[in-house]
Amino acid sequence: MNHVYVKKFSHDKPKNRPHTKELVDKLGQYQKDIMNYKAELYEQVEIFRNST
């Protein structure tokens, strides 16, 4: 996840944290991106997998 989103998720005040639907939508997009070879996230995952 991008670091700005992580900071938002861990905000001290619960009212400033993302709602459940926003989290589900974001995680769903990440899941799609991991499977889409054209997405930047897919490339990053492949680089990581090949480096270990």
PDB file of N, CA, C, O and CB in Angstrom:
ATOM      1  N   MET A   1       0.837  -1.194   0.000  1.00  0.00           N
ATOM      2  CA  MET A   1       0.000   0.000   0.000  1.00  0.00           C
ATOM      3  C   MET A   1       0.867   1.237   0.000  1.00  0.00           C
ATOM      4  O   MET A   1       1.994   1.234   0.495  1.00  0.00           O
ATOM      5  CB  MET A   1      -0.944   0.010   1.207  1.00  0.00           C
ATOM      6  N   ASN A   2       0.343   2.242  -0.538  1.00  0.00           N
ATOM      7  CA  ASN A   2       1.127   3.451  -0.559  1.00  0.00           C
ATOM      8  C   ASN A   2       1.181   4.060   0.834  1.00  0.00           C
ATOM      9  O   ASN A   2       0.224   3.970   1.602  1.00  0.00           O
ATOM     10  CB  ASN A   2       0.554   4.446  -1.563  1.00  0.00           C
ATOM     11  N   HIS A   3       2.316   4.684   1.149  1.00  0.00           N
ATOM     12  CA  HIS A   3       2.568   5.129   2.518  1.00  0.00           C
ATOM     13  C   HIS A   3       1.575   6.177   3.003  1.00  0.00           C
ATOM     14  O   HIS A   3       1.289   6.227   4.199  1.00  0.00           O
ATOM     15  CB  HIS A   3       3.958   5.679   2.622  1.00  0.00           C
ATOM     16  N   VAL A   4       1.041   7.012   2.125  1.00  0.00           N
ATOM     17  CA  VAL A   4       0.050   8.011   2.535  1.00  0.00           C
ATOM     18  C   VAL A   4      -1.210   7.310   3.005  1.00  0.00           C
ATOM     19  O   VAL A   4      -1.806   7.708   4.006  1.00  0.00           O
ATOM     20  CB  VAL A   4      -0.273   8.987   1.375  1.00  0.00           C
ATOM     21  N   TYR A   5      -1.619   6.273   2.295  1.00  0.00           N
ATOM     22  CA  TYR A   5      -2.815   5.535   2.682  1.00  0.00           C
ATOM     23  C   TYR A   5      -2.603   4.823   4.006  1.00  0.00           C
ATOM     24  O   TYR A   5      -3.515   4.773   4.831  1.00  0.00           O
ATOM     25  CB  TYR A   5      -3.199   4.530   1.599  1.00  0.00           C
ATOM     26  N   VAL A   6      -1.427   4.275   4.221  1.00  0.00           N
ATOM     27  CA  VAL A   6      -1.125   3.594   5.483  1.00  0.00           C
ATOM     28  C   VAL A   6      -1.194   4.590   6.635  1.00  0.00           C
ATOM     29  O   VAL A   6      -1.719   4.266   7.700  1.00  0.00           O
ATOM     30  CB  VAL A   6       0.273   2.923   5.430  1.00  0.00           C
ATOM     31  N   LYS A   7      -0.672   5.793   6.434  1.00  0.00           N
ATOM     32  CA  LYS A   7      -0.749   6.817   7.478  1.00  0.00           C
ATOM     33  C   LYS A   7      -2.201   7.160   7.784  1.00  0.00           C
ATOM     34  O   LYS A   7      -2.570   7.341   8.944  1.00  0.00           O
ATOM     35  CB  LYS A   7       0.020   8.084   7.054  1.00  0.00           C
ATOM     36  N   LYS A   8      -3.024   7.249   6.741  1.00  0.00           N
ATOM     37  CA  LYS A   8      -4.442   7.547   6.935  1.00  0.00           C
ATOM     38  C   LYS A   8      -5.120   6.426   7.721  1.00  0.00           C
ATOM     39  O   LYS A   8      -5.944   6.688   8.597  1.00  0.00           O
ATOM     40  CB  LYS A   8      -5.145   7.750   5.576  1.00  0.00           C
ATOM     41  N   PHE A   9      -4.773   5.189   7.408  1.00  0.00           N
ATOM     42  CA  PHE A   9      -5.366   4.030   8.073  1.00  0.00           C
ATOM     43  C   PHE A   9      -5.011   3.995   9.558  1.00  0.00           C
ATOM     44  O   PHE A   9      -5.815   3.544  10.375  1.00  0.00           O
ATOM     45  CB  PHE A   9      -4.904   2.741   7.396  1.00  0.00           C
ATOM     46  N   SER A  10      -3.820   4.464   9.912  1.00  0.00           N
ATOM     47  CA  SER A  10      -3.363   4.385  11.299  1.00  0.00           C
ATOM     48  C   SER A  10      -3.508   5.716  12.040  1.00  0.00           C
ATOM     49  O   SER A  10      -2.836   5.942  13.046  1.00  0.00           O
ATOM     50  CB  SER A  10      -1.915   3.936  11.339  1.00  0.00           C
ATOM     51  N   HIS A  11      -4.371   6.584  11.553  1.00  0.00           N
ATOM     52  CA  HIS A  11      -4.573   7.878  12.180  1.00  0.00           C
ATOM     53  C   HIS A  11      -5.045   7.703  13.622  1.00  0.00           C
ATOM     54  O   HIS A  11      -5.807   6.785  13.924  1.00  0.00           O
ATOM     55  CB  HIS A  11      -5.583   8.711  11.379  1.00  0.00           C
ATOM     56  N   ASP A  12      -4.589   8.589  14.508  1.00  0.00           N
ATOM     57  CA  ASP A  12      -4.956   8.513  15.934  1.00  0.00           C
ATOM     58  C   ASP A  12      -6.461   8.623  16.164  1.00  0.00           C
ATOM     59  O   ASP A  12      -7.003   7.974  17.059  1.00  0.00           O
ATOM     60  CB  ASP A  12      -4.249   9.612  16.709  1.00  0.00           C
ATOM     61  N   LYS A  13      -7.122   9.428  15.373  1.00  0.00           N
ATOM     62  CA  LYS A  13      -8.556   9.643  15.545  1.00  0.00           C
ATOM     63  C   LYS A  13      -9.332   8.730  14.602  1.00  0.00           C
ATOM     64  O   LYS A  13      -9.190   8.825  13.383  1.00  0.00           O
ATOM     65  CB  LYS A  13      -8.924  11.125  15.292  1.00  0.00           C
ATOM     66  N   PRO A  14     -10.156   7.842  15.167  1.00  0.00           N
ATOM     67  CA  PRO A  14     -10.917   6.906  14.325  1.00  0.00           C
ATOM     68  C   PRO A  14     -11.753   7.590  13.247  1.00  0.00           C
ATOM     69  O   PRO A  14     -11.922   7.033  12.162  1.00  0.00           O
ATOM     70  CB  PRO A  14     -11.821   6.073  15.189  1.00  0.00           C
ATOM     71  N   LYS A  15     -12.278   8.781  13.521  1.00  0.00           N
ATOM     72  CA  LYS A  15     -13.117   9.450  12.510  1.00  0.00           C
ATOM     73  C   LYS A  15     -12.313   9.870  11.284  1.00  0.00           C
ATOM     74  O   LYS A  15     -12.890  10.152  10.234  1.00  0.00           O
ATOM     75  CB  LYS A  15     -13.798  10.677  13.117  1.00  0.00           C
ATOM     76  N   ASN A  16     -10.991   9.913  11.405  1.00  0.00           N
ATOM     77  CA  ASN A  16     -10.132  10.277  10.275  1.00  0.00           C
ATOM     78  C   ASN A  16      -9.596   9.067   9.525  1.00  0.00           C
ATOM     79  O   ASN A  16      -8.867   9.214   8.544  1.00  0.00           O
ATOM     80  CB  ASN A  16      -8.979  11.115  10.758  1.00  0.00           C
ATOM     81  N   ARG A  17      -9.952   7.884   9.977  1.00  0.00           N
ATOM     82  CA  ARG A  17      -9.531   6.658   9.300  1.00  0.00           C
ATOM     83  C   ARG A  17     -10.500   6.338   8.170  1.00  0.00           C
ATOM     84  O   ARG A  17     -11.651   6.772   8.205  1.00  0.00           O
ATOM     85  CB  ARG A  17      -9.448   5.475  10.297  1.00  0.00           C
ATOM     86  N   PRO A  18     -10.055   5.588   7.175  1.00  0.00           N
ATOM     87  CA  PRO A  18     -10.955   5.246   6.061  1.00  0.00           C
ATOM     88  C   PRO A  18     -12.086   4.326   6.516  1.00  0.00           C
ATOM     89  O   PRO A  18     -11.945   3.561   7.470  1.00  0.00           O
ATOM     90  CB  PRO A  18     -10.167   4.577   4.925  1.00  0.00           C
ATOM     91  N   HIS A  19     -13.197   4.423   5.816  1.00  0.00           N
ATOM     92  CA  HIS A  19     -14.342   3.554   6.106  1.00  0.00           C
ATOM     93  C   HIS A  19     -14.099   2.173   5.503  1.00  0.00           C
ATOM     94  O   HIS A  19     -13.238   2.005   4.639  1.00  0.00           O
ATOM     95  CB  HIS A  19     -15.662   4.168   5.552  1.00  0.00           C
ATOM     96  N   THR A  20     -14.853   1.206   5.959  1.00  0.00           N
ATOM     97  CA  THR A  20     -14.698  -0.175   5.508  1.00  0.00           C
ATOM     98  C   THR A  20     -14.805  -0.299   3.991  1.00  0.00           C
ATOM     99  O   THR A  20     -13.999  -0.994   3.372  1.00  0.00           O
ATOM    100  CB  THR A  20     -15.741  -1.059   6.169  1.00  0.00           C
ATOM    101  N   LYS A  21     -15.781   0.362   3.388  1.00  0.00           N
ATOM    102  CA  LYS A  21     -15.956   0.265   1.937  1.00  0.00           C
ATOM    103  C   LYS A  21     -14.705   0.766   1.211  1.00  0.00           C
ATOM    104  O   LYS A  21     -14.287   0.179   0.213  1.00  0.00           O
ATOM    105  CB  LYS A  21     -17.197   1.070   1.486  1.00  0.00           C
ATOM    106  N   GLU A  22     -14.115   1.840   1.708  1.00  0.00           N
ATOM    107  CA  GLU A  22     -12.909   2.373   1.087  1.00  0.00           C
ATOM    108  C   GLU A  22     -11.765   1.364   1.166  1.00  0.00           C
ATOM    109  O   GLU A  22     -11.010   1.194   0.209  1.00  0.00           O
ATOM    110  CB  GLU A  22     -12.501   3.691   1.757  1.00  0.00           C
ATOM    111  N   LEU A  23     -11.645   0.699   2.308  1.00  0.00           N
ATOM    112  CA  LEU A  23     -10.605  -0.322   2.468  1.00  0.00           C
ATOM    113  C   LEU A  23     -10.838  -1.503   1.531  1.00  0.00           C
ATOM    114  O   LEU A  23      -9.908  -1.981   0.881  1.00  0.00           O
ATOM    115  CB  LEU A  23     -10.555  -0.809   3.920  1.00  0.00           C
ATOM    116  N   VAL A  24     -12.070  -1.967   1.466  1.00  0.00           N
ATOM    117  CA  VAL A  24     -12.403  -3.095   0.599  1.00  0.00           C
ATOM    118  C   VAL A  24     -12.119  -2.743  -0.857  1.00  0.00           C
ATOM    119  O   VAL A  24     -11.560  -3.552  -1.597  1.00  0.00           O
ATOM    120  CB  VAL A  24     -13.880  -3.501   0.775  1.00  0.00           C
ATOM    121  N   ASP A  25     -12.505  -1.533  -1.269  1.00  0.00           N
ATOM    122  CA  ASP A  25     -12.254  -1.103  -2.648  1.00  0.00           C
ATOM    123  C   ASP A  25     -10.758  -1.040  -2.942  1.00  0.00           C
ATOM    124  O   ASP A  25     -10.313  -1.496  -3.995  1.00  0.00           O
ATOM    125  CB  ASP A  25     -12.896   0.265  -2.906  1.00  0.00           C
ATOM    126  N   LYS A  26      -9.994  -0.487  -2.033  1.00  0.00           N
ATOM    127  CA  LYS A  26      -8.548  -0.345  -2.220  1.00  0.00           C
ATOM    128  C   LYS A  26      -7.876  -1.718  -2.288  1.00  0.00           C
ATOM    129  O   LYS A  26      -7.040  -1.959  -3.159  1.00  0.00           O
ATOM    130  CB  LYS A  26      -7.934   0.495  -1.076  1.00  0.00           C
ATOM    131  N   LEU A  27      -8.237  -2.611  -1.376  1.00  0.00           N
ATOM    132  CA  LEU A  27      -7.652  -3.955  -1.381  1.00  0.00           C
ATOM    133  C   LEU A  27      -8.050  -4.721  -2.645  1.00  0.00           C
ATOM    134  O   LEU A  27      -7.250  -5.477  -3.195  1.00  0.00           O
ATOM    135  CB  LEU A  27      -8.093  -4.737  -0.128  1.00  0.00           C
ATOM    136  N   GLY A  28      -9.272  -4.523  -3.096  1.00  0.00           N
ATOM    137  CA  GLY A  28      -9.711  -5.163  -4.331  1.00  0.00           C
ATOM    138  C   GLY A  28      -8.896  -4.684  -5.532  1.00  0.00           C
ATOM    139  O   GLY A  28      -8.545  -5.469  -6.413  1.00  0.00           O
ATOM    140  N   GLN A  29      -8.602  -3.386  -5.552  1.00  0.00           N
ATOM    141  CA  GLN A  29      -7.789  -2.848  -6.643  1.00  0.00           C
ATOM    142  C   GLN A  29      -6.370  -3.412  -6.592  1.00  0.00           C
ATOM    143  O   GLN A  29      -5.798  -3.744  -7.630  1.00  0.00           O
ATOM    144  CB  GLN A  29      -7.751  -1.312  -6.578  1.00  0.00           C
ATOM    145  N   TYR A  30      -5.798  -3.523  -5.388  1.00  0.00           N
ATOM    146  CA  TYR A  30      -4.468  -4.109  -5.270  1.00  0.00           C
ATOM    147  C   TYR A  30      -4.463  -5.561  -5.753  1.00  0.00           C
ATOM    148  O   TYR A  30      -3.522  -5.999  -6.415  1.00  0.00           O
ATOM    149  CB  TYR A  30      -3.981  -4.033  -3.818  1.00  0.00           C
ATOM    150  N   GLN A  31      -5.512  -6.294  -5.417  1.00  0.00           N
ATOM    151  CA  GLN A  31      -5.596  -7.689  -5.860  1.00  0.00           C
ATOM    152  C   GLN A  31      -5.636  -7.763  -7.388  1.00  0.00           C
ATOM    153  O   GLN A  31      -4.968  -8.607  -7.986  1.00  0.00           O
ATOM    154  CB  GLN A  31      -6.844  -8.377  -5.256  1.00  0.00           C
ATOM    155  N   LYS A  32      -6.412  -6.889  -8.017  1.00  0.00           N
ATOM    156  CA  LYS A  32      -6.476  -6.862  -9.481  1.00  0.00           C
ATOM    157  C   LYS A  32      -5.117  -6.492 -10.077  1.00  0.00           C
ATOM    158  O   LYS A  32      -4.685  -7.081 -11.068  1.00  0.00           O
ATOM    159  CB  LYS A  32      -7.551  -5.865  -9.954  1.00  0.00           C
ATOM    160  N   ASP A  33      -4.451  -5.512  -9.467  1.00  0.00           N
ATOM    161  CA  ASP A  33      -3.160  -5.063  -9.979  1.00  0.00           C
ATOM    162  C   ASP A  33      -2.086  -6.136  -9.879  1.00  0.00           C
ATOM    163  O   ASP A  33      -1.220  -6.233 -10.749  1.00  0.00           O
ATOM    164  CB  ASP A  33      -2.713  -3.831  -9.236  1.00  0.00           C
ATOM    165  N   ILE A  34      -2.137  -6.941  -8.823  1.00  0.00           N
ATOM    166  CA  ILE A  34      -1.149  -8.013  -8.662  1.00  0.00           C
ATOM    167  C   ILE A  34      -1.288  -9.036  -9.789  1.00  0.00           C
ATOM    168  O   ILE A  34      -0.299  -9.649 -10.191  1.00  0.00           O
ATOM    169  CB  ILE A  34      -1.314  -8.705  -7.287  1.00  0.00           C
ATOM    170  N   MET A  35      -2.487  -9.220 -10.292  1.00  0.00           N
ATOM    171  CA  MET A  35      -2.733 -10.196 -11.349  1.00  0.00           C
ATOM    172  C   MET A  35      -2.600  -9.596 -12.753  1.00  0.00           C
ATOM    173  O   MET A  35      -2.581 -10.339 -13.734  1.00  0.00           O
ATOM    174  CB  MET A  35      -4.112 -10.792 -11.179  1.00  0.00           C
ATOM    175  N   ASN A  36      -2.510  -8.286 -12.865  1.00  0.00           N
ATOM    176  CA  ASN A  36      -2.456  -7.601 -14.158  1.00  0.00           C
ATOM    177  C   ASN A  36      -1.004  -7.289 -14.505  1.00  0.00           C
ATOM    178  O   ASN A  36      -0.395  -6.407 -13.900  1.00  0.00           O
ATOM    179  CB  ASN A  36      -3.307  -6.298 -14.136  1.00  0.00           C
ATOM    180  N   TYR A  37      -0.453  -8.006 -15.472  1.00  0.00           N
ATOM    181  CA  TYR A  37       0.969  -7.847 -15.809  1.00  0.00           C
ATOM    182  C   TYR A  37       1.304  -6.449 -16.327  1.00  0.00           C
ATOM    183  O   TYR A  37       2.481  -6.094 -16.392  1.00  0.00           O
ATOM    184  CB  TYR A  37       1.368  -8.874 -16.847  1.00  0.00           C
ATOM    185  N   LYS A  38       0.309  -5.653 -16.694  1.00  0.00           N
ATOM    186  CA  LYS A  38       0.556  -4.292 -17.170  1.00  0.00           C
ATOM    187  C   LYS A  38       0.618  -3.277 -16.024  1.00  0.00           C
ATOM    188  O   LYS A  38       1.038  -2.139 -16.231  1.00  0.00           O
ATOM    189  CB  LYS A  38      -0.526  -3.885 -18.157  1.00  0.00           C
ATOM    190  N   ALA A  39       0.211  -3.672 -14.842  1.00  0.00           N
ATOM    191  CA  ALA A  39       0.158  -2.751 -13.706  1.00  0.00           C
ATOM    192  C   ALA A  39       1.532  -2.598 -13.051  1.00  0.00           C
ATOM    193  O   ALA A  39       2.334  -3.530 -13.021  1.00  0.00           O
ATOM    194  CB  ALA A  39      -0.866  -3.240 -12.674  1.00  0.00           C
ATOM    195  N   GLU A  40       1.774  -1.413 -12.535  1.00  0.00           N
ATOM    196  CA  GLU A  40       3.046  -1.134 -11.866  1.00  0.00           C
ATOM    197  C   GLU A  40       3.243  -2.052 -10.648  1.00  0.00           C
ATOM    198  O   GLU A  40       4.355  -2.514 -10.393  1.00  0.00           O
ATOM    199  CB  GLU A  40       3.106   0.345 -11.432  1.00  0.00           C
ATOM    200  N   LEU A  41       2.168  -2.311  -9.904  1.00  0.00           N
ATOM    201  CA  LEU A  41       2.283  -3.165  -8.726  1.00  0.00           C
ATOM    202  C   LEU A  41       2.725  -4.572  -9.109  1.00  0.00           C
ATOM    203  O   LEU A  41       3.524  -5.182  -8.398  1.00  0.00           O
ATOM    204  CB  LEU A  41       0.952  -3.220  -7.976  1.00  0.00           C
ATOM    205  N   TYR A  42       2.220  -5.092 -10.218  1.00  0.00           N
ATOM    206  CA  TYR A  42       2.624  -6.419 -10.696  1.00  0.00           C
ATOM    207  C   TYR A  42       4.134  -6.450 -10.927  1.00  0.00           C
ATOM    208  O   TYR A  42       4.814  -7.389 -10.513  1.00  0.00           O
ATOM    209  CB  TYR A  42       1.867  -6.789 -12.002  1.00  0.00           C
ATOM    210  N   GLU A  43       4.651  -5.416 -11.592  1.00  0.00           N
ATOM    211  CA  GLU A  43       6.086  -5.346 -11.860  1.00  0.00           C
ATOM    212  C   GLU A  43       6.887  -5.316 -10.566  1.00  0.00           C
ATOM    213  O   GLU A  43       7.924  -5.970 -10.461  1.00  0.00           O
ATOM    214  CB  GLU A  43       6.411  -4.115 -12.704  1.00  0.00           C
ATOM    215  N   GLN A  44       6.415  -4.566  -9.586  1.00  0.00           N
ATOM    216  CA  GLN A  44       7.108  -4.468  -8.309  1.00  0.00           C
ATOM    217  C   GLN A  44       7.121  -5.805  -7.575  1.00  0.00           C
ATOM    218  O   GLN A  44       8.125  -6.178  -6.968  1.00  0.00           O
ATOM    219  CB  GLN A  44       6.457  -3.404  -7.440  1.00  0.00           C
ATOM    220  N   VAL A  45       6.003  -6.521  -7.634  1.00  0.00           N
ATOM    221  CA  VAL A  45       5.924  -7.840  -6.996  1.00  0.00           C
ATOM    222  C   VAL A  45       6.889  -8.805  -7.673  1.00  0.00           C
ATOM    223  O   VAL A  45       7.577  -9.572  -7.000  1.00  0.00           O
ATOM    224  CB  VAL A  45       4.477  -8.396  -7.053  1.00  0.00           C
ATOM    225  N   GLU A  46       6.944  -8.770  -9.000  1.00  0.00           N
ATOM    226  CA  GLU A  46       7.858  -9.651  -9.734  1.00  0.00           C
ATOM    227  C   GLU A  46       9.332  -9.338  -9.414  1.00  0.00           C
ATOM    228  O   GLU A  46      10.143 -10.252  -9.267  1.00  0.00           O
ATOM    229  CB  GLU A  46       7.611  -9.520 -11.247  1.00  0.00           C
ATOM    230  N   ILE A  47       9.661  -8.084  -9.311  1.00  0.00           N
ATOM    231  CA  ILE A  47      11.031  -7.702  -8.941  1.00  0.00           C
ATOM    232  C   ILE A  47      11.364  -8.258  -7.561  1.00  0.00           C
ATOM    233  O   ILE A  47      12.448  -8.800  -7.344  1.00  0.00           O
ATOM    234  CB  ILE A  47      11.202  -6.154  -8.958  1.00  0.00           C
ATOM    235  N   PHE A  48      10.433  -8.119  -6.643  1.00  0.00           N
ATOM    236  CA  PHE A  48      10.648  -8.637  -5.284  1.00  0.00           C
ATOM    237  C   PHE A  48      10.808 -10.160  -5.304  1.00  0.00           C
ATOM    238  O   PHE A  48      11.719 -10.707  -4.681  1.00  0.00           O
ATOM    239  CB  PHE A  48       9.471  -8.237  -4.358  1.00  0.00           C
ATOM    240  N   ARG A  49       9.918 -10.831  -6.024  1.00  0.00           N
ATOM    241  CA  ARG A  49       9.994 -12.303  -6.082  1.00  0.00           C
ATOM    242  C   ARG A  49      11.327 -12.774  -6.663  1.00  0.00           C
ATOM    243  O   ARG A  49      11.887 -13.768  -6.201  1.00  0.00           O
ATOM    244  CB  ARG A  49       8.834 -12.865  -6.923  1.00  0.00           C
ATOM    245  N   ASN A  50      11.828 -12.075  -7.658  1.00  0.00           N
ATOM    246  CA  ASN A  50      13.071 -12.466  -8.308  1.00  0.00           C
ATOM    247  C   ASN A  50      14.311 -12.078  -7.525  1.00  0.00           C
ATOM    248  O   ASN A  50      15.411 -12.528  -7.842  1.00  0.00           O
ATOM    249  CB  ASN A  50      13.139 -11.860  -9.664  1.00  0.00           C
ATOM    250  N   SER A  51      14.146 -11.248  -6.504  1.00  0.00           N
ATOM    251  CA  SER A  51      15.318 -10.807  -5.725  1.00  0.00           C
ATOM    252  C   SER A  51      15.596 -11.701  -4.535  1.00  0.00           C
ATOM    253  O   SER A  51      16.653 -11.589  -3.916  1.00  0.00           O
ATOM    254  CB  SER A  51      15.123  -9.386  -5.244  1.00  0.00           C
ATOM    255  N   THR A  52      14.675 -12.583  -4.203  1.00  0.00           N
ATOM    256  CA  THR A  52      14.886 -13.450  -3.025  1.00  0.00           C
ATOM    257  C   THR A  52      15.348 -14.820  -3.412  1.00  0.00           C
ATOM    258  O   THR A  52      15.569 -15.664  -2.544  1.00  0.00           O
ATOM    259  CB  THR A  52      13.621 -13.567  -2.212  1.00  0.00           C
TER     260      THR A  52
END
